[in-house]
Amino acid sequence: MDQSVAIQETLDKEESCIIAVQCDVLSDSITESRLLGLVESAKEHALFIYNHRRMAITADDVSLEDIIPICLDFAVVEVSSPDELAVVGADTRVRVSFQEEELELRLPFGSHSRLFLSEVNRAWSDVCKSPSQVPKFEWVRKYHKASRGQGAVKQALAPLGATLTKLNQHRKTEKSLRTDKKGSVEEEKSSNSEEKSRAQSSPESQGKVSREGRDDLVRSSSHTLSNKAQILAMPQFGLRDNLIRCELLKNEDLYTYLEYFRFFLGTYNVNGQTPKESLRPWLSCTPSPPDMYCVGFQELDLSKEAFFFNDTPKEHEWMKAVSEGLHPDAKYALVKLVRLVGIMLLFYVKKEHAEFISEVEAETVGTGIMGRMGNKGAVAIRFRFHNSDICVVNSHLAAHIEEYERRNQDYKDICGRLQFRHLDPTQPPLTIMKHNVVLWLGDLNYRISDLDVDDVKDLITKKEFETLHNYDQLKRQIDEEVVFVGFVEGEIDFQPTYKYDTGSDQWDTSEKCRAPAWCDRILWRGKNVKQQHYQSHMALKTSDHKPVSSMLEIGIKRVNDEVYKKTFEEIVRTIDKMENECIPSVTLSKREFHFKDVKFMQHQAETLSLHNDGQVPCQFEFIQKPNEPTYCKPWLTANPPKGFIAQGGRVDIDLEVFVNRSTAPELNSGQQQIEDILVLHLERGKDYFISVSGNYLPSCYGTSIHTLCQLREPIQDMPQETIRELTEVSGDESAAVPEKPLDIPKEIWMMVDHLFRNAIKQEDLFQQPGLRSEFAEIRDCLDTGMPDSLPGSNHSVAEALLLFLDALPEPVVPYSLYQQCLQCCSNASQCEKVISMLPQCHKNVFNYLAAFLRELLKNSASNRLDVNILATIFAALLLRSPAKQDLAEKRKTQEFFQHFLVQDIS
């Protein structure tokens, strides 16, 4: 749960909680848990400290305790010892100081804590840029009474100008080392480390950090040899250091050697159950303990609370069960846990390996309805072990035997959208496939096709698994190179793991009598991987799935320190000789790019190739043009936007065009065009100019309700000038129109009518996603009028309707009435009064959609929909907030819309 939501509810509208983190406040005698929020108001920032309940969801769960203003007298330094930093999974300890007040905090290990510290640092840096502009913090006064510990608050309200002189007197330049939390730092002399330790422990240095050395808050003198090559990719290093890094990576085979480690991979769909039995038969199934555990769960919690609010007590229950089930002959440390609704991944290592783990990151991606809901999708953890980069993915793909294309799409979505942040925010993110080894596990949901249930069970009884495997959808899709290209799966010599009657080994005896299938799978990609076993575990009977495990021996690159040192020194000598000898230059494959017939939510890409034809390596970057906030228009991206090219080398840059709900409205109306100029800059070299142009095909997606009601013909049959004129008078009901407008946009009528006639009893409507290829056909049909009837499945049409509502420039309930809706949400008659105030075309759409949804609810026994589900999905689209919506507002919009779903339902 995003705890910044709970903090935001305690604030006035003028203030915003940028980010929040749970932490421990440390003292000599006790440790107390607190919630820390970075709050911004009128470009001033302060840390708000809250007491909180275990799960801080709303304002009722937190109470303000203290406020620390971020001004020139503010400082934060890391006080973790080198021993603590050597242990992966160890938390970060920092000391926050303001004037004479100090707090020592322990932040949880992971990227979120680092992001929090980065945001605090950015706020502090903004203050330092204008030291003469002393912040006043007048907005803090109104929270004075709400806080219990008011030492820092009182000082925040005092004049701050007098502190500037005192601060400058004692602030000295500190020689700083930049690092990430895991200790990715290299020092040329060990004495620097000793001096740093002494400096940080001295009384006069605590709480005082030089402005020059404050680009990174978290620092240490600790490092492991395994990541020396990677430290040079950190943001403070320039061209010379990138040259060294590139050469080190190129010559990695000279100073590394392979050592094999045993990775236990496990996957278990627990069907929303709580742990009822020991997991030892699954997790401790080998005589000797593995070096690593990567354990994935799916359907951890099937409740609506978990689905809509991503909050569940079962996370702790299953984590405890795993910890108790690990191999008893070794001690393990939990490095990382990541969860998205019911998809959870835990990563444990033997404690003796912990110091060699670094760069741990976790990310999630939902592939449910509209590509957002997290009931389906993936979670992933990436890390560096010695000198090898590993990525572990746990995914739960689309269900149902006929939906293999949707599963293929989910896989591709996960590969394309799941990205890990770099320390340097200007660097392109790290994708799944950019790792030495990728380990993929989960309920992939591929089924057995073209066989009757009885035939499947007969082959299982005869243990003819190889024959049965030929009918497996995943094997067929891999053989056709549709998904998991380059991945390997071990031989399957165990019976299918789905579907069983819960608590037994008996195949499904329910009314649906689903055919057995190998839904639960483990695959890998990369070199030097050997599988020791691949098996299911029939002894566990908690779920309708059986857990699966695989033991992999993976060759990990370790560093030979002596050879590394010699290689490093030789590279530095070579670079010293050629530095400043030549000016870099590149040859561009072409300088003009044209994107033809760009469509809403349809990706197009062209490749720009750069060839380094100069005498030296070069560094390139796309830079901003004068008076423009970014290097390109919002519908365009260059991937990568910056990089390094070795002498004689080549880099391919993808120029990608993608029009979404943010950029579509102005392109539809002709106010913007597909036109841009990119400036490619070479460090120590010249600039190159690249022209990007194209034509955009107007779409009903991203066009206002008012404009669409004026269009009796498909939008692509209308002149651009007509669309522009109608857009300019949109919302002005007094404006003259050539003929009577439609009651509702014909596009909404076509989609709703299709669903009313074909999907009134469709199970999981508006909850199961459609196919992207079918959405493209539906969009083209709506925009061109061809064919006469909508193509695609019911789920694809349903998702197309939701995407249409989401893309409206002005929602069905206009922004101007949003606050009134919140204020009257508990009064049905007042809610109806607000709707009566809507512009006529908006009111017609609202009433039409509400009537359709009420018809769906009359068939809830078949389609499994209820008022809560529909209110949650549609309120977020019909009553969109003009600003960021907090959890309390979200619940009020749902309450508002529920009044219109319970009318006339019998």
VEXFI-742743 format. One record per residue (C-alpha): residue in one letter; x, y, z negated. Coordinates in steps of 0.2 Angstrom, whole numbers. Layout:
// residues N
REC a X Y Z
...
***
This chain:
// residues 906
REC m 0 0 0
REC d 7 17 4
REC q 7 25 -13
REC s 9 43 -6
REC v -10 42 -3
REC a -13 41 -22
REC i -2 56 -24
REC q -10 66 -10
REC e -27 64 -19
REC t -20 73 -34
REC l -14 88 -23
REC d -23 103 -16
REC k -25 104 3
REC e -10 116 4
REC e 2 103 -2
REC s 7 87 6
REC c 16 72 -1
REC i 29 68 13
REC i 34 51 5
REC a 33 41 -11
REC v 43 28 -19
REC q 41 18 -35
REC c 56 18 -46
REC d 62 15 -64
REC v 67 29 -76
REC l 82 23 -86
REC s 87 28 -103
REC d 98 21 -117
REC s 84 12 -125
REC i 70 9 -113
REC t 66 7 -94
REC e 49 14 -88
REC s 41 13 -71
REC r 37 29 -62
REC l 30 35 -45
REC l 41 48 -37
REC g 33 59 -23
REC l 42 72 -12
REC v 29 86 -11
REC e 30 100 2
REC s 21 117 1
REC a 25 132 13
REC k 42 125 17
REC e 46 123 -2
REC h 49 105 -9
REC a 48 97 -26
REC l 49 80 -34
REC f 33 75 -43
REC i 35 62 -56
REC y 19 51 -60
REC n 14 38 -73
REC h 5 25 -63
REC r -5 8 -64
REC r 2 -7 -56
REC m -6 -4 -39
REC a -7 15 -37
REC i -21 16 -24
REC t -31 32 -29
REC a -29 48 -39
REC d -37 38 -54
REC d -22 27 -54
REC v -9 40 -57
REC s -5 55 -69
REC l 7 69 -67
REC e 21 69 -79
REC d 34 81 -73
REC i 40 92 -58
REC i 58 95 -52
REC p 60 109 -39
REC i 72 106 -25
REC c 82 122 -25
REC l 101 127 -26
REC d 102 120 -44
REC f 95 103 -38
REC a 107 88 -35
REC v 106 70 -33
REC v 121 58 -33
REC e 122 39 -33
REC v 129 31 -50
REC s 129 13 -45
REC s 145 4 -48
REC p 155 -4 -35
REC d 150 -21 -43
REC e 132 -17 -41
REC l 134 -11 -23
REC a 142 -28 -19
REC v 126 -37 -23
REC v 114 -37 -9
REC g 96 -35 -16
REC a 103 -24 -30
REC d 93 -8 -33
REC t 100 9 -30
REC r 104 20 -46
REC v 104 38 -43
REC r 105 53 -55
REC v 94 68 -52
REC s 98 84 -60
REC f 91 102 -61
REC q 100 115 -71
REC e 102 107 -88
REC e 90 92 -85
REC e 95 75 -79
REC l 86 59 -75
REC e 94 43 -70
REC l 83 33 -58
REC r 83 15 -51
REC l 76 14 -34
REC p 71 -3 -26
REC f 83 -10 -13
REC g 78 -7 5
REC s 76 5 20
REC h 61 14 12
REC s 71 20 -3
REC r 85 25 9
REC l 72 35 19
REC f 65 43 4
REC l 83 49 -1
REC s 86 55 17
REC e 70 66 16
REC v 75 73 -1
REC n 92 77 7
REC r 84 85 21
REC a 74 96 10
REC w 89 101 0
REC s 99 105 16
REC d 85 117 21
REC v 87 126 5
REC c 106 127 8
REC k 104 134 25
REC s 97 150 18
REC p 104 153 1
REC s 99 171 0
REC q 81 166 2
REC v 77 160 -16
REC p 62 149 -17
REC k 48 155 -29
REC f 38 139 -32
REC e 23 149 -36
REC w 12 135 -30
REC v 19 124 -44
REC r 10 134 -57
REC k -7 126 -54
REC y 0 109 -59
REC h 8 115 -75
REC k -6 110 -86
REC a -8 93 -77
REC s 10 88 -82
REC r 15 81 -99
REC g 34 83 -98
REC q 36 101 -93
REC g 54 105 -95
REC a 58 105 -77
REC v 41 113 -73
REC k 45 128 -85
REC q 62 131 -77
REC a 54 130 -60
REC l 43 144 -64
REC a 58 155 -71
REC p 67 167 -59
REC l 79 156 -49
REC g 90 170 -42
REC a 101 171 -57
REC t 106 153 -55
REC l 114 156 -38
REC t 130 164 -45
REC k 132 151 -58
REC l 130 137 -45
REC n 143 145 -34
REC q 155 146 -49
REC h 156 127 -53
REC r 152 120 -35
REC k 168 114 -28
REC t 171 105 -11
REC e 171 86 -14
REC k 179 75 -2
REC s 164 63 2
REC l 162 47 11
REC r 146 43 20
REC t 139 26 18
REC d 123 16 18
REC k 117 8 2
REC k 126 -9 6
REC g 143 -1 6
REC s 147 2 24
REC v 162 13 21
REC e 180 12 27
REC e 194 21 17
REC e 212 22 24
REC k 220 22 7
REC s 214 13 -9
REC s 219 28 -19
REC n 204 38 -12
REC s 193 25 -20
REC e 201 27 -37
REC e 200 46 -36
REC k 182 45 -30
REC s 177 34 -45
REC r 186 45 -57
REC a 178 60 -50
REC q 160 53 -51
REC s 162 47 -68
REC s 169 64 -75
REC p 157 75 -85
REC e 160 90 -74
REC s 156 81 -58
REC q 139 74 -63
REC g 125 82 -55
REC k 136 93 -44
REC v 139 89 -26
REC s 147 101 -13
REC r 136 108 0
REC e 149 102 13
REC g 148 84 8
REC r 129 82 6
REC d 125 76 23
REC d 121 59 15
REC l 115 57 -3
REC v 120 39 -6
REC r 138 35 -6
REC s 151 23 -13
REC s 169 18 -11
REC s 164 0 -10
REC h 165 -10 7
REC t 166 -27 14
REC l 178 -32 28
REC s 164 -40 38
REC n 157 -24 44
REC k 172 -13 48
REC a 168 -12 66
REC q 150 -7 63
REC i 154 8 51
REC l 160 18 66
REC a 143 19 73
REC m 137 29 58
REC p 131 47 63
REC q 147 57 57
REC f 158 49 69
REC g 161 57 86
REC l 168 52 103
REC r 185 46 97
REC d 177 34 84
REC n 165 28 96
REC l 180 23 107
REC i 187 14 93
REC r 171 5 89
REC c 169 0 107
REC e 186 -7 108
REC l 184 -16 91
REC l 168 -25 97
REC k 176 -29 114
REC n 191 -37 105
REC e 180 -45 92
REC d 186 -63 97
REC l 204 -58 92
REC y 201 -55 74
REC t 185 -66 70
REC y 183 -85 68
REC l 167 -96 66
REC e 161 -103 50
REC y 145 -113 49
REC f 132 -110 36
REC r 115 -119 33
REC f 99 -109 36
REC f 82 -116 29
REC l 68 -110 40
REC g 50 -113 34
REC t 33 -108 39
REC y 16 -111 31
REC n -2 -105 35
REC v -10 -106 18
REC n -28 -102 23
REC g -30 -89 10
REC q -27 -101 -4
REC t -18 -99 -20
REC p -3 -110 -24
REC k -10 -126 -32
REC e 5 -138 -31
REC s 24 -137 -31
REC l 33 -132 -15
REC r 48 -143 -19
REC p 43 -156 -7
REC w 45 -143 7
REC l 58 -131 1
REC s 70 -144 -7
REC c 68 -158 5
REC t 87 -159 9
REC p 100 -168 -3
REC s 112 -152 -3
REC p 106 -134 -5
REC p 105 -123 10
REC d 115 -106 11
REC m 100 -96 16
REC y 81 -97 15
REC c 69 -89 27
REC v 51 -93 22
REC g 36 -87 31
REC f 18 -87 26
REC q 2 -83 36
REC e -16 -80 30
REC l -9 -76 13
REC d -26 -68 9
REC l -41 -68 20
REC s -51 -55 10
REC k -58 -39 17
REC e -48 -29 4
REC a -31 -37 11
REC f -37 -34 29
REC f -42 -16 27
REC f -30 -10 13
REC n -15 -22 14
REC d -16 -25 -5
REC t -16 -43 -12
REC p -11 -51 -29
REC k -7 -67 -19
REC e 10 -59 -14
REC h 17 -62 -31
REC e 9 -79 -33
REC w 16 -86 -18
REC m 33 -77 -21
REC k 34 -85 -38
REC a 29 -102 -31
REC v 43 -101 -18
REC s 56 -95 -31
REC e 52 -111 -42
REC g 53 -122 -26
REC l 70 -118 -20
REC h 84 -131 -21
REC p 88 -134 -40
REC d 107 -137 -36
REC a 110 -118 -32
REC k 106 -101 -38
REC y 98 -89 -26
REC a 95 -70 -24
REC l 79 -63 -16
REC v 86 -51 -3
REC k 70 -45 5
REC l 52 -47 5
REC v 41 -40 19
REC r 22 -42 21
REC l 8 -36 33
REC v -9 -41 27
REC g -7 -60 26
REC i 9 -62 35
REC m 24 -63 23
REC l 42 -66 25
REC l 55 -70 11
REC f 73 -70 13
REC y 84 -78 -1
REC v 103 -81 -1
REC k 115 -91 -12
REC k 122 -78 -24
REC e 140 -81 -19
REC h 135 -75 -1
REC a 126 -60 -7
REC e 141 -48 -6
REC f 143 -52 13
REC i 125 -47 17
REC s 123 -29 24
REC e 112 -18 35
REC v 96 -26 29
REC e 80 -19 37
REC a 62 -25 38
REC e 49 -20 50
REC t 31 -25 54
REC v 19 -24 69
REC g 1 -27 70
REC t -7 -34 86
REC g -25 -35 80
REC i -39 -25 88
REC m -32 -9 97
REC g -15 -15 93
REC r -16 -9 75
REC m -25 -21 64
REC g -13 -32 54
REC n -23 -48 54
REC k -12 -54 68
REC g 6 -48 72
REC a 23 -50 65
REC v 35 -46 51
REC a 54 -46 53
REC i 70 -45 43
REC r 87 -41 51
REC f 103 -41 42
REC r 122 -43 45
REC f 131 -58 38
REC h 149 -56 38
REC n 151 -50 57
REC s 135 -58 64
REC d 119 -49 66
REC i 103 -60 62
REC c 85 -56 65
REC v 71 -67 58
REC v 53 -65 64
REC n 38 -72 56
REC s 22 -71 67
REC h 4 -75 68
REC l -3 -75 85
REC a -21 -74 92
REC a -32 -89 88
REC h -43 -101 99
REC i -38 -114 111
REC e -43 -103 127
REC e -33 -88 121
REC y -16 -93 126
REC e -14 -77 137
REC r -18 -67 122
REC r -5 -76 113
REC n 8 -72 127
REC q 3 -54 126
REC d 5 -54 107
REC y 23 -61 109
REC k 27 -48 122
REC d 20 -34 111
REC i 30 -40 96
REC c 46 -40 106
REC g 42 -23 113
REC r 36 -14 98
REC l 45 -21 83
REC q 61 -10 81
REC f 73 -7 67
REC r 79 10 63
REC h 97 15 64
REC l 106 25 51
REC d 108 39 64
REC p 90 44 69
REC t 97 50 86
REC q 102 32 91
REC p 89 21 100
REC p 81 8 88
REC l 87 -9 87
REC t 76 -22 95
REC i 73 -41 91
REC m 84 -47 105
REC k 99 -36 101
REC h 105 -48 88
REC n 118 -62 89
REC v 105 -75 83
REC v 86 -73 82
REC l 76 -85 72
REC w 57 -86 76
REC l 44 -95 65
REC g 26 -94 61
REC d 8 -99 66
REC l 10 -97 85
REC n -7 -104 87
REC y -3 -113 104
REC r -15 -128 106
REC i -16 -144 116
REC s -25 -142 132
REC d -33 -154 145
REC l -36 -168 133
REC d -52 -173 123
REC v -51 -173 104
REC d -52 -192 104
REC d -37 -194 116
REC v -27 -182 106
REC k -30 -192 90
REC d -26 -209 99
REC l -9 -202 105
REC i -5 -197 87
REC t -10 -214 80
REC k 2 -222 93
REC k 15 -209 88
REC e 17 -205 107
REC f 22 -187 102
REC e 33 -184 118
REC t 18 -188 129
REC l 6 -177 119
REC h 19 -163 119
REC n 17 -162 138
REC y 0 -155 135
REC d 6 -142 122
REC q 2 -124 128
REC l 18 -117 121
REC k 29 -130 130
REC r 20 -126 146
REC q 22 -107 144
REC i 40 -109 140
REC d 43 -120 155
REC e 35 -107 166
REC e 46 -94 158
REC v 31 -83 152
REC v 37 -82 134
REC f 51 -86 123
REC v 64 -85 137
REC g 81 -91 131
REC f 74 -98 115
REC v 76 -116 110
REC e 65 -128 100
REC g 70 -144 93
REC e 62 -161 97
REC i 45 -163 89
REC d 44 -180 82
REC f 30 -176 69
REC q 11 -176 70
REC p 2 -160 73
REC t 1 -148 58
REC y -17 -142 61
REC k -31 -144 57
REC y -34 -154 41
REC d -48 -155 29
REC t -41 -145 14
REC g -34 -156 0
REC s -32 -171 12
REC d -23 -178 26
REC q -39 -181 36
REC w -42 -172 52
REC d -55 -158 53
REC t -72 -165 50
REC s -82 -149 51
REC e -95 -145 64
REC k -82 -138 76
REC c -71 -153 74
REC r -55 -144 81
REC a -43 -154 90
REC p -26 -157 82
REC a -12 -145 87
REC w 6 -140 84
REC c 1 -122 79
REC d 16 -120 67
REC r 33 -119 75
REC i 51 -114 73
REC l 62 -108 87
REC w 79 -100 89
REC r 90 -90 101
REC g 108 -88 101
REC k 125 -97 102
REC n 133 -109 90
REC v 116 -115 82
REC k 114 -134 78
REC q 98 -141 71
REC q 99 -153 57
REC h 81 -157 55
REC y 63 -151 61
REC q 49 -159 52
REC s 32 -156 44
REC h 28 -160 26
REC m 12 -170 23
REC a 13 -171 5
REC l 7 -153 3
REC k -12 -152 4
REC t -17 -134 -2
REC s -21 -128 16
REC d -29 -134 32
REC h -11 -133 39
REC k 4 -142 34
REC p 20 -133 31
REC v 35 -135 43
REC s 54 -134 40
REC s 69 -133 50
REC m 87 -134 44
REC l 99 -125 56
REC e 118 -124 55
REC i 123 -107 62
REC g 141 -102 67
REC i 144 -85 59
REC k 159 -74 64
REC r 170 -70 49
REC v 185 -58 49
REC n 203 -62 48
REC d 209 -47 39
REC e 227 -47 44
REC v 223 -49 63
REC y 209 -36 61
REC k 222 -23 54
REC k 234 -26 69
REC t 220 -25 82
REC f 213 -9 74
REC e 231 -1 74
REC e 234 -6 92
REC i 218 2 98
REC v 221 18 88
REC r 238 19 96
REC t 231 17 114
REC i 217 30 111
REC d 230 42 105
REC k 240 41 121
REC m 225 44 133
REC e 216 57 122
REC n 214 74 130
REC e 222 68 146
REC c 207 68 157
REC i 189 76 158
REC p 175 62 159
REC s 164 61 174
REC v 150 49 179
REC t 141 45 195
REC l 122 44 195
REC s 112 31 205
REC k 100 45 209
REC r 94 62 203
REC e 76 62 208
REC f 63 50 202
REC h 45 50 207
REC f 31 40 198
REC k 16 36 209
REC d -2 34 203
REC v 2 36 184
REC k -13 29 174
REC f -19 30 156
REC m -10 18 145
REC q -1 10 160
REC h 18 9 158
REC q 29 14 172
REC a 48 13 172
REC e 62 18 184
REC t 81 14 181
REC l 94 27 181
REC s 112 20 182
REC l 127 29 176
REC h 144 23 182
REC n 160 30 173
REC d 171 34 187
REC g 183 45 177
REC q 199 40 169
REC v 193 40 151
REC p 178 33 142
REC c 164 45 140
REC q 149 49 128
REC f 132 55 136
REC e 116 62 129
REC f 100 70 135
REC i 99 87 128
REC q 85 100 125
REC k 82 114 137
REC p 81 131 130
REC n 65 135 120
REC e 59 117 121
REC p 58 106 105
REC t 63 89 113
REC y 74 84 128
REC c 58 78 138
REC k 40 80 140
REC p 29 69 127
REC w 24 57 141
REC l 42 53 146
REC t 56 44 137
REC a 74 39 141
REC n 80 23 134
REC p 93 25 128
REC p 94 44 126
REC k 112 44 121
REC g 126 32 122
REC f 144 27 126
REC i 152 21 143
REC a 169 12 144
REC q 181 17 157
REC g 174 9 174
REC g 159 4 164
REC r 140 6 169
REC v 125 9 158
REC d 107 7 164
REC i 94 20 157
REC d 76 16 158
REC l 65 32 162
REC e 48 27 156
REC v 32 36 158
REC f 17 32 147
REC v 1 42 145
REC n -8 40 129
REC r -23 49 120
REC s -11 63 115
REC t -5 68 132
REC a -20 62 143
REC p -32 77 140
REC e -21 90 148
REC l -16 79 162
REC n -34 74 166
REC s -39 93 167
REC g -24 97 177
REC q -17 109 164
REC q -1 98 164
REC q 7 89 178
REC i 19 74 179
REC e 34 86 181
REC d 50 87 170
REC i 69 91 172
REC l 81 81 161
REC v 98 88 156
REC l 111 74 155
REC h 126 80 145
REC l 144 73 144
REC e 154 77 129
REC r 169 87 135
REC g 162 86 152
REC k 148 94 163
REC d 129 93 163
REC y 119 84 176
REC f 101 88 180
REC i 88 75 184
REC s 71 78 192
REC v 56 68 186
REC s 39 70 196
REC g 23 60 199
REC n 5 61 201
REC y -8 56 188
REC l -25 48 191
REC p -38 57 180
REC s -47 45 168
REC c -62 45 158
REC y -50 40 144
REC g -45 57 136
REC t -59 67 144
REC s -72 76 133
REC i -90 70 130
REC h -96 86 137
REC t -86 85 153
REC l -91 67 156
REC c -109 71 154
REC q -108 83 169
REC l -100 70 180
REC r -112 59 189
REC e -99 52 200
REC p -83 42 194
REC i -70 55 188
REC q -57 50 202
REC d -70 55 215
REC m -71 72 208
REC p -59 87 214
REC q -46 91 201
REC e -53 109 201
REC t -70 104 196
REC i -63 94 181
REC r -53 109 176
REC e -68 121 176
REC l -79 109 166
REC t -65 106 153
REC e -63 125 151
REC v -82 127 147
REC s -82 111 137
REC g -92 113 121
REC d -101 129 127
REC e -119 123 129
REC s -124 140 135
REC a -113 139 151
REC a -122 137 167
REC v -121 119 175
REC p -125 115 193
REC e -138 101 187
REC k -145 93 172
REC p -131 84 163
REC l -132 65 158
REC d -139 61 141
REC i -123 51 137
REC p -107 48 147
REC k -111 34 160
REC e -95 26 155
REC i -101 23 137
REC w -117 17 143
REC m -109 4 155
REC m -98 -3 141
REC v -112 -4 128
REC d -125 -11 140
REC h -112 -24 145
REC l -110 -29 127
REC f -128 -28 123
REC r -132 -40 137
REC n -118 -52 135
REC a -110 -51 117
REC i -124 -48 105
REC k -120 -65 97
REC q -101 -65 101
REC e -91 -71 86
REC d -78 -59 79
REC l -83 -45 91
REC f -73 -29 88
REC q -61 -39 77
REC q -52 -50 90
REC p -42 -40 103
REC g -44 -42 122
REC l -31 -44 136
REC r -21 -29 141
REC s -23 -34 160
REC e -42 -34 158
REC f -42 -17 149
REC a -33 -10 165
REC e -47 -18 176
REC i -61 -11 165
REC r -52 7 165
REC d -51 7 184
REC c -69 1 186
REC l -75 16 175
REC d -63 28 183
REC t -67 23 201
REC g -84 15 201
REC m -78 -1 208
REC p -83 -15 206
REC d -101 -12 201
REC s -101 -22 185
REC l -87 -22 172
REC p -74 -36 173
REC g -66 -45 158
REC s -71 -54 143
REC n -82 -48 129
REC h -68 -45 118
REC s -59 -34 131
REC v -74 -24 134
REC a -76 -21 115
REC e -58 -15 113
REC a -60 -4 129
REC l -75 5 120
REC l -65 7 104
REC l -50 14 114
REC f -62 26 123
REC l -68 33 107
REC d -51 34 100
REC a -45 44 115
REC l -59 58 115
REC p -50 75 113
REC e -65 80 101
REC p -72 65 92
REC v -91 61 92
REC v -93 71 76
REC p -83 87 80
REC y -69 92 69
REC s -79 107 63
REC l -91 96 54
REC y -79 84 46
REC q -79 92 29
REC q -98 93 28
REC c -99 74 32
REC l -87 71 17
REC q -97 82 5
REC c -114 74 9
REC c -108 56 11
REC s -118 49 -3
REC n -134 57 2
REC a -143 49 17
REC s -154 64 21
REC q -140 76 21
REC c -130 65 32
REC e -144 65 45
REC k -145 83 43
REC v -127 85 48
REC i -129 74 63
REC s -144 84 69
REC m -132 99 70
REC l -121 90 83
REC p -120 97 101
REC q -134 88 110
REC c -122 76 120
REC h -112 71 105
REC k -128 68 95
REC n -135 57 109
REC v -119 47 109
REC f -119 45 90
REC n -137 39 89
REC y -134 27 104
REC l -119 19 96
REC a -128 18 79
REC a -143 9 87
REC f -132 -3 96
REC l -122 -8 80
REC r -139 -10 71
REC e -144 -23 85
REC l -127 -32 82
REC l -131 -33 63
REC k -147 -41 67
REC n -137 -56 74
REC s -124 -56 60
REC a -127 -75 57
REC s -119 -78 74
REC n -107 -64 77
REC r -101 -64 58
REC l -101 -45 58
REC d -107 -35 42
REC v -110 -17 38
REC n -93 -15 29
REC i -83 -21 44
REC l -93 -10 57
REC a -92 5 46
REC t -73 3 43
REC i -70 1 62
REC f -82 14 69
REC a -81 28 55
REC a -62 29 59
REC l -66 33 77
REC l -82 43 76
REC l -77 54 61
REC r -59 58 64
REC s -50 70 52
REC p -42 85 60
REC a -27 82 48
REC k -19 67 40
REC q -33 57 32
REC d -30 50 14
REC l -38 34 7
REC a -52 44 -2
REC e -58 53 14
REC k -57 36 23
REC r -69 29 11
REC k -81 44 12
REC t -82 43 31
REC q -86 24 29
REC e -100 28 16
REC f -107 42 28
REC f -108 30 43
REC q -116 16 33
REC h -132 26 31
REC f -134 25 49
REC l -131 6 50
REC v -144 1 37
REC q -159 9 45
REC d -172 -3 53
REC i -162 -19 50
REC s -173 -34 48
***
